[in-house]
């Protein structure tokens, strides 16, 4: 009897244990499924790998100031199969994203896709507002976005990246072309493992240049302006800007025609600044001396064309007078002494007829006549007939002033020793010394007076080029240029300024280079020179006076 009761009790206990085990098993299965669902990351699994933004190295200026960096940003995606009401979802999203395209968004959501992008690179406020809408089937993915702390300050140098953080213009594209794109494709471009890319520009000088250009465009009611500062000894670009420009943080207008980087991607007839090269050529040829004289009493007539002077002196002029009075007649006669072949060969040697080699992808090729005739040589001698980029014109000008060394411009740091290793001697040091004398003389006695900065002995050359309108040169529509080197006795830096279609500052005044581009260059020198460590000197004679006494 006792044995039977014990047997029945044992079977009951076993049934209880089994029931409990079954119950625990069911709860364990449910719990496991819930955990799996909780940790499952379906959007990441369905995200196309090619669309994940890649890391980029920071871009910094020569002093380590950040010019471009990656920041984290949220991008909005959707899982169409989980959207309950497409119209309601789009209507709610439009309260946060008013520019959301309804038709495009509807097509994306009305599909069987497991993942679609709705908006890349949201602001933190937009992300918070969308979260507050509580729309099921939406999610966010953290991506990288390129951020430019200076906004438009150096936009044409830095360039742009696309929505996937890949360089498409400027130094950003250059960095990709140097191997970053390959690292990104293989997944080896990891944030924190990449050294910053240091550029040659000085952010302080860059700001000064852009600020002066903006002020000048307003002051002279011009349609565009640009400037570049080169280290005359190394070829480093210390600063370069072209206005109108754009904000790379919001480049909606970057492709507009007037946003062109005029300094490297535009070619222009440079007007009388080309007389610098004609004069240098004549002196370096040995066929013309600094004290030689040329008859400028009457206009030149060549093949039905008349060559005249803007403010003619109508007398015999010395070489320095031809330079400071910017005589077309005298300059043409100096070019004629050298000859057509020698003239073209000289411009070729100093880099004005070939596409300049530098890191920026946006570099234009200069233009010249297919066949040089005498009339071409004559007009090119004073800046009409050959169109070059302002950047390469500044490069050639630096060679005329730095002892005769042609150094390719660079946006990366370069030592003087490295520059000398690649420099090409294009004129003699003695010729360069004479050119520095002429430069300083033009500031003291000629058209460059308004660029003078006390203590820095600025040397200058003006250029006022008439623009072609309806196939003819218009004497009231100008493209003005200005070259400044400082200190003129042994220049450390060269500044090249352009201003497009400036208007007279006051009614009845002219709009020549000395009246607008000259003050622009002088202001840049005045503000930038102390920051670059160029010490003013007030105790010795000017270079022009010293050379003239030799």
C-alpha positions in Angstrom: 0.0 0.0 0.0 2.8 2.4 1.0 4.7 1.4 -2.1 1.8 2.2 -4.5 1.4 5.6 -2.9 5.1 6.3 -3.3 4.9 5.3 -6.9 2.0 7.5 -7.6 3.7 10.4 -5.8 6.8 10.0 -7.9 4.9 10.0 -11.1 3.1 13.2 -10.1 6.4 14.9 -9.2 7.8 13.9 -12.6 4.9 15.4 -14.3 5.3 18.6 -12.4 9.0 18.8 -13.3 8.3 18.1 -16.9 5.6 20.7 -17.0 7.9 23.2 -15.4 10.6 22.3 -17.9 8.3 22.8 -20.8 7.1 26.2 -19.5 10.7 27.3 -18.9 11.7 26.1 -22.4 8.8 28.1 -24.0 9.8 31.2 -22.0 13.5 30.7 -22.9 12.7 30.4 -26.6 10.5 33.6 -26.4 13.2 35.4 -24.5 15.9 34.3 -26.9 13.9 35.4 -29.8 13.3 38.8 -28.2 17.0 39.2 -27.5 17.8 38.3 -31.1 15.3 40.8 -32.4 16.7 43.4 -30.0 20.3 43.1 -31.2 19.5 42.5 -34.9 20.6 45.4 -37.1 18.8 44.8 -40.3 19.4 48.3 -41.8 23.1 47.9 -41.6 23.0 44.5 -43.2 21.0 45.9 -46.1 23.1 49.1 -46.5 25.1 49.0 -49.7 28.7 49.0 -48.8 29.6 51.4 -51.6 27.4 54.1 -50.1 29.2 54.2 -46.8 31.1 57.5 -46.5 34.8 57.1 -46.2 37.2 58.9 -43.8 39.5 61.7 -45.1 42.6 63.3 -43.6 42.3 66.8 -42.2 43.6 69.6 -44.4 45.7 72.2 -42.4 47.5 75.4 -43.2 51.2 75.9 -42.9 50.7 76.8 -39.2 48.5 73.8 -38.4 45.2 75.6 -38.5 42.4 73.2 -39.6 41.0 74.0 -43.1 38.9 70.9 -43.6 38.0 68.0 -41.3 35.4 65.2 -41.0 32.5 65.5 -38.6 29.8 63.0 -37.7 26.3 63.5 -39.1 23.1 61.6 -39.3 21.5 60.4 -42.5 17.8 59.4 -42.7 16.8 56.0 -44.2 13.5 54.1 -44.4 12.4 50.5 -44.5 9.5 50.7 -47.0 7.9 47.4 -45.9 7.4 48.9 -42.4 5.8 52.1 -43.5 2.1 52.0 -42.6 0.8 55.1 -44.4 3.2 56.6 -47.1 1.2 59.8 -47.6 1.1 60.5 -43.8 4.8 59.7 -43.4 5.8 62.1 -46.2 3.4 64.8 -44.9 5.0 64.6 -41.5 8.5 64.6 -42.9 7.8 67.7 -44.9 7.2 69.7 -41.7 10.9 69.1 -40.9 12.2 68.9 -44.5 10.1 71.4 -46.5 12.2 70.9 -49.7 11.5 67.1 -49.7 10.4 66.0 -53.2 7.0 64.4 -52.7 7.0 62.3 -55.9 10.6 61.1 -55.4 10.0 60.2 -51.8 6.7 58.4 -52.6 8.5 56.2 -55.3 11.1 55.2 -52.8 8.7 54.3 -50.1 6.2 52.6 -52.3 8.5 49.6 -53.0 9.5 46.2 -51.6 13.1 47.4 -50.9 14.5 46.7 -47.5 16.4 50.0 -47.3 16.2 53.4 -49.1 17.9 56.7 -48.4 15.6 59.6 -47.8 18.0 62.4 -46.9 21.8 62.4 -46.3 23.7 64.6 -43.8 21.0 66.1 -41.6 21.7 68.7 -39.0 21.3 67.6 -35.3 18.1 69.8 -35.1 16.6 68.0 -38.1 17.4 64.6 -36.6 15.8 65.5 -33.3 12.6 66.9 -35.0 12.2 63.8 -37.2 12.6 61.5 -34.1 9.9 63.5 -32.4 7.5 62.7 -35.3 7.5 59.0 -34.2 7.1 57.6 -37.7 7.7 53.8 -37.8 10.0 52.4 -40.4 12.5 55.3 -40.3 16.0 55.2 -38.9 19.3 57.1 -38.9 22.8 56.1 -39.8 25.8 57.9 -38.6 28.0 59.0 -41.5 31.0 61.4 -42.0 30.6 64.8 -43.5 33.3 67.2 -44.7 33.3 70.5 -42.7 35.2 73.6 -43.7 35.6 75.9 -40.6 36.5 78.9 -42.7 33.5 78.6 -45.0 34.3 80.3 -48.4 37.7 81.7 -47.2 39.8 79.2 -49.2 37.1 77.4 -51.3 38.8 77.5 -54.6 42.0 76.0 -53.1 40.4 73.3 -50.9 37.8 72.3 -53.5 34.9 70.0 -52.8 33.8 66.5 -51.8 30.7 64.7 -53.0 27.9 63.2 -50.8 30.1 60.1 -50.2 33.0 62.2 -49.0 35.1 61.7 -52.1 37.1 64.6 -53.5 35.8 66.1 -56.7 37.7 69.4 -57.0 40.7 71.3 -55.7 43.1 69.9 -53.1 40.4 67.5 -52.0 40.6 65.8 -55.4 44.4 66.0 -55.5 44.5 64.1 -52.2 42.3 61.4 -53.6 44.4 61.1 -56.8 47.5 60.6 -54.6 46.2 57.3 -53.3 43.4 58.1 -50.8 40.7 56.8 -53.2 42.5 53.4 -53.4 42.7 53.3 -49.6 39.0 54.1 -49.3 38.1 51.4 -51.8 40.0 48.8 -49.8 38.7 50.0 -46.4 42.1 51.1 -45.2 41.3 54.8 -44.9 40.6 54.7 -41.2 40.0 57.9 -39.2 42.8 58.5 -36.7 45.3 56.6 -38.8 45.8 59.3 -41.4 48.2 62.2 -40.9 46.8 65.7 -41.8 47.8 67.1 -45.2 49.6 70.3 -44.6 49.3 73.0 -47.2 51.5 76.0 -48.0 48.8 78.6 -47.5 48.7 80.8 -44.4 45.1 81.1 -43.2 45.7 84.6 -41.9 47.0 85.8 -45.3 44.2 83.9 -47.1 41.6 85.8 -45.0 43.3 89.1 -45.7 43.4 88.5 -49.5 39.7 87.5 -49.7 38.7 90.4 -47.5 40.5 92.9 -49.7 38.9 91.4 -52.8 35.4 91.6 -51.4 35.9 95.2 -50.3 37.4 96.2 -53.7 34.5 94.6 -55.7 32.1 96.7 -53.7 34.2 99.8 -53.9 34.8 99.7 -57.6 31.5 97.9 -58.6 33.5 95.2 -60.3 32.1 91.9 -61.6 35.0 89.8 -60.3 38.4 90.0 -58.6 41.3 87.7 -57.6 44.7 87.7 -56.1 47.6 85.4 -55.3 50.6 85.7 -53.0 53.7 83.6 -53.8 56.9 83.0 -51.9 59.4 84.3 -54.4 62.1 82.0 -53.2 60.1 78.7 -53.0 57.1 79.1 -55.2 54.8 78.3 -52.3 51.3 79.8 -52.6 50.8 81.7 -49.4 47.3 82.7 -50.3 45.0 82.8 -53.3 41.4 83.8 -53.8 38.9 84.4 -56.6 35.6 86.2 -56.2 32.7 85.4 -56.6 33.3 82.2 -54.8 31.1 79.7 -52.9 30.8 78.1 -49.5 32.0 74.4 -49.6 29.8 73.6 -46.7 26.8 74.4 -48.9 28.0 74.4 -52.5 24.7 74.9 -54.2 26.1 77.5 -56.5 29.6 76.2 -57.0 29.1 75.3 -60.7 27.7 78.6 -61.7 29.9 80.2 -64.5 30.8 83.3 -62.5 32.2 81.1 -59.6 35.1 80.0 -61.8 38.5 80.0 -60.1 39.9 82.8 -62.2 43.4 82.6 -60.8 44.2 79.1 -62.2 41.3 78.1 -64.4 40.7 81.3 -66.4 43.0 82.8 -69.1 43.1 86.5 -69.8 45.1 89.1 -71.7 47.2 90.7 -69.0 47.8 94.1 -70.5 50.8 96.2 -69.5 52.0 93.8 -66.8 53.4 91.9 -69.8 55.8 94.8 -70.3 57.7 93.4 -67.4 58.5 90.3 -69.4 59.2 92.2 -72.6 61.6 94.5 -70.8 63.3 91.6 -69.0 63.7 89.8 -72.3 65.2 92.9 -74.0 67.7 93.5 -71.1 68.6 89.8 -70.8 69.2 89.4 -74.6 72.2 91.8 -74.4 70.8 93.8 -77.3 69.2 96.5 -75.1 70.9 98.3 -72.2 69.2 100.0 -69.2 70.3 103.4 -70.5 69.3 102.9 -74.1 66.7 105.2 -75.7 63.8 104.6 -78.0 61.9 107.1 -80.1 58.2 107.3 -78.9 57.4 110.6 -80.5 54.8 109.2 -82.9 52.6 106.1 -83.2 53.7 102.9 -84.9 51.9 101.7 -88.0 52.2 98.0 -88.8 50.0 96.2 -91.4 47.2 98.7 -91.2 47.3 98.8 -87.3 48.3 101.9 -85.3 50.1 101.4 -82.0 49.8 104.4 -79.7 50.5 105.2 -76.0 47.7 105.8 -73.5 49.4 108.9 -72.0 52.1 109.5 -74.6 55.1 111.7 -73.8 55.8 112.2 -77.5 59.5 112.2 -77.1 62.5 109.8 -76.9 62.3 107.6 -73.8 64.9 105.7 -71.8 64.2 102.1 -70.8 63.2 103.1 -67.3 60.9 105.8 -68.7 59.3 103.3 -71.1 58.6 101.1 -68.0 57.2 103.7 -65.7 55.2 105.5 -68.4 54.1 102.2 -69.7 54.8 103.1 -73.3 53.4 100.7 -75.9 55.5 102.3 -78.6 58.8 101.9 -76.7 58.0 98.4 -75.5 57.1 97.3 -79.0 60.4 98.7 -80.3 62.3 96.7 -77.6 60.5 93.5 -78.7 61.4 94.3 -82.3 65.1 94.4 -81.4 64.8 90.8 -80.1 62.7 89.6 -83.0 59.7 87.4 -83.4 61.3 84.0 -82.8 63.3 85.3 -79.8 60.2 86.8 -78.3 58.2 83.6 -78.5 61.1 81.5 -77.2 61.5 83.8 -74.2 57.8 83.6 -73.2 58.0 79.8 -73.7 61.1 79.7 -71.4 59.5 81.5 -68.6 56.4 79.3 -68.6 53.8 81.6 -70.1 52.9 79.5 -73.1 52.4 76.1 -71.4 49.9 74.8 -68.9 51.4 75.3 -65.5 52.0 72.2 -63.4 50.6 72.4 -59.8 48.4 70.4 -57.5 45.1 72.0 -58.4 43.2 70.0 -61.1 41.5 73.2 -62.3 44.3 74.7 -64.4 43.7 76.2 -67.8 46.1 76.2 -70.8 47.2 79.6 -72.1 46.4 80.7 -75.6 48.6 82.2 -78.3 48.5 82.9 -82.1 48.8 79.8 -84.2 51.4 81.7 -86.3 53.4 84.6 -84.9 53.7 87.6 -87.2 55.3 90.9 -86.5 51.9 92.5 -85.5 51.4 89.6 -83.0 54.9 90.1 -81.5 54.2 93.9 -81.2 50.8 93.6 -79.5 51.9 90.7 -77.3 54.8 92.9 -76.1 52.3 95.0 -74.2 49.9 92.3 -73.2 47.4 91.7 -76.1 47.4 88.5 -78.1 48.5 86.0 -75.5 46.1 85.0 -72.7 47.5 83.4 -69.6 46.3 82.4 -66.1 47.0 84.9 -63.3 48.7 82.1 -61.3 51.3 81.4 -64.0 51.8 85.1 -64.7 52.6 85.5 -61.0 55.0 82.6 -61.3 56.8 84.2 -64.2 56.9 87.6 -62.4 58.5 86.0 -59.4 61.3 84.6 -61.7 62.0 88.1 -63.0 62.4 89.4 -59.4 64.1 86.5 -57.5 67.4 86.3 -59.3 66.0 84.7 -62.5 64.8 81.4 -61.1 61.6 79.9 -62.6 60.0 77.9 -59.8 56.7 76.0 -60.4 54.0 77.1 -57.9 52.9 74.7 -55.2 50.1 74.5 -52.6 52.2 72.2 -50.5 55.2 73.2 -48.2 58.5 73.4 -50.0 61.9 74.5 -48.7 64.2 76.9 -50.5 66.6 74.0 -51.0 63.9 71.9 -52.6 62.9 74.8 -54.8 66.5 75.4 -56.0 66.7 71.7 -57.0 63.9 72.1 -59.5 64.3 75.8 -60.4 65.3 76.8 -63.9 67.5 79.8 -64.5 65.6 81.8 -67.1 67.3 85.2 -66.9 70.6 86.3 -65.4 70.9 87.5 -61.8 72.1 90.9 -63.2 69.0 91.2 -65.4 66.8 90.4 -62.3 68.6 93.1 -60.4 67.8 95.7 -63.1 64.2 94.6 -63.1 64.0 95.1 -59.4 65.3 98.6 -59.9 62.6 99.3 -62.5 59.9 97.8 -60.2 60.9 100.1 -57.4 61.3 103.1 -59.7 57.7 102.6 -60.9 56.5 102.8 -57.3 58.4 106.0 -56.6 57.9 107.8 -59.9 55.4 105.9 -62.0 51.9 104.3 -61.9 52.5 102.2 -58.8 52.5 105.0 -56.2 49.2 103.9 -54.6 50.6 100.5 -53.7 53.5 102.0 -51.6 53.7 100.7 -48.0 56.2 102.6 -45.9 59.1 100.4 -44.7 58.6 97.6 -47.2 59.9 99.1 -50.5 57.2 97.7 -52.7 58.1 97.3 -56.4 55.2 97.4 -58.8 53.9 97.1 -62.4 50.4 98.1 -63.5 48.3 96.6 -66.3 45.1 98.0 -67.8 43.8 95.7 -70.6 40.8 96.5 -72.7 38.4 93.7 -73.0 36.9 92.4 -76.2 33.2 93.3 -76.6 31.4 92.2 -79.8 34.7 91.3 -81.5 36.4 94.7 -80.8 38.5 96.1 -77.9 36.3 98.4 -75.8 38.2 101.3 -74.1 35.7 101.5 -71.3 35.6 97.8 -70.3 38.8 96.7 -68.6 40.5 93.8 -67.0 43.1 95.3 -64.7 46.1 93.6 -63.3 48.9 94.6 -60.8 52.2 93.0 -59.8 53.8 93.9 -56.5 57.1 92.5 -55.0 58.4 93.2 -51.6 60.9 94.1 -50.3 61.9 95.4 -53.8 65.6 95.2 -53.2 65.4 91.4 -52.6 61.8 90.2 -52.8 60.5 87.6 -50.4 57.0 87.7 -51.8 55.1 88.5 -55.0 51.5 89.6 -55.1 49.4 89.5 -58.3 46.0 91.2 -58.3 43.3 91.2 -60.9 40.0 93.1 -61.0 37.4 92.6 -63.8 35.4 95.5 -65.2 36.0 98.0 -62.4 34.1 101.2 -62.5 35.6 104.7 -61.6 35.4 105.3 -57.9 34.2 108.8 -58.6 32.4 110.3 -61.6 34.9 111.7 -64.1 37.8 109.6 -62.8 39.5 106.9 -64.7 39.4 103.2 -63.8 43.0 102.3 -64.6 45.0 99.7 -62.7 47.0 102.2 -60.6 43.7 103.6 -59.2 42.1 100.3 -58.2 44.3 97.2 -58.4 47.2 99.2 -57.0 45.6 100.1 -53.7 44.3 96.5 -53.5 47.8 95.1 -53.7 49.2 97.7 -51.3 46.5 96.9 -48.7 47.3 93.2 -49.0 51.0 93.9 -48.4 50.4 96.3 -45.5 48.2 93.8 -43.6 50.1 90.5 -44.5 53.8 91.5 -44.3 53.9 91.8 -40.5 52.2 88.5 -40.1 54.8 86.8 -42.4 57.7 88.2 -40.3 58.9 90.7 -42.9 60.4 93.4 -40.9 60.0 97.0 -42.1 63.1 99.0 -42.8 63.3 102.8 -42.7 67.0 103.5 -42.4 68.4 102.8 -45.9 68.0 104.1 -49.4 65.6 102.5 -51.8 66.7 99.9 -54.3 65.9 102.2 -57.2 68.2 104.9 -55.9 71.0 102.5 -55.1 71.0 100.9 -58.6 70.7 104.2 -60.4 73.9 105.3 -58.7 75.9 102.3 -60.0 
